[in-house]
């Protein structure tokens, strides 16, 4: 399976994990990651912001978001995705 065969939602999840794990900013980069993820989805015709805001969604349970996100740190992104 080539990268072009991956569904845009899977690509968005992989991008989200990879970008947030770089931590290039002192105050982390979660907000920027979520904005860029939402922008990517918009480019792929997924109007996520029409229905909910990713920041608000992840703020509902920030610990769960962080825990699920970090399950992908060892390479297996199944739980995160």
C-alpha positions in Angstrom: 0.0 0.0 0.0 1.5 3.3 -1.0 1.1 6.5 1.0 -1.3 7.8 -1.7 -3.6 4.9 -0.9 -4.1 5.9 2.7 -7.4 7.6 3.7 -7.0 11.3 4.5 -8.3 10.7 8.1 -5.5 8.2 8.6 -2.9 10.6 7.1 -4.3 13.4 9.4 -3.8 11.2 12.5 -0.3 10.2 11.5 0.6 13.8 10.7 -0.9 15.0 14.0 1.2 12.5 16.0 4.4 13.2 14.1 4.1 17.0 14.3 3.2 17.2 18.0 6.0 14.8 18.9 8.7 17.2 17.5 8.1 19.8 20.2 9.9 22.7 18.5 8.4 25.3 20.7 8.9 26.1 24.4 5.2 26.0 25.1 4.8 22.8 23.1 2.9 22.8 19.9 -0.5 21.2 20.5 -2.6 24.2 19.3 -0.5 24.6 16.1 -0.7 20.8 15.5 -4.5 20.8 15.8 -4.8 23.9 13.5 -2.6 22.3 10.9 -4.5 19.0 11.2 -7.8 20.8 10.7 -6.3 22.7 7.8 -5.2 19.4 6.1 -8.6 17.9 6.6 -10.2 21.0 5.1 -7.9 20.7 2.0 -9.2 17.1 1.7 -12.9 18.3 1.9 -13.5 17.3 5.5 -15.1 20.4 7.0 -14.4 19.4 10.6 -14.8 23.0 12.0 -18.3 23.0 10.6 -19.3 20.4 13.3 -16.8 20.9 16.1 -13.4 22.5 17.0 -10.6 20.1 17.5 -9.2 22.1 20.5 -12.6 22.0 22.2 -12.9 18.3 21.5 -9.5 17.4 22.9 -10.0 19.7 25.9 -13.0 17.6 27.0 -10.5 15.0 28.4 -6.9 16.3 27.9 -5.4 13.4 29.8 -7.1 10.9 27.6 -6.0 12.8 24.5 -2.4 12.9 25.7 -2.4 9.2 26.8 -3.8 8.0 23.4 -1.5 10.3 21.5 1.6 8.9 23.3 0.6 5.3 22.7 1.9 6.0 19.1 5.4 7.0 20.4 6.8 3.5 20.1 5.7 3.1 16.5 2.3 1.4 16.7 -0.3 4.1 16.0 -3.3 1.8 16.1 -4.6 2.9 19.5 -4.1 6.6 18.6 -5.7 6.3 15.2 
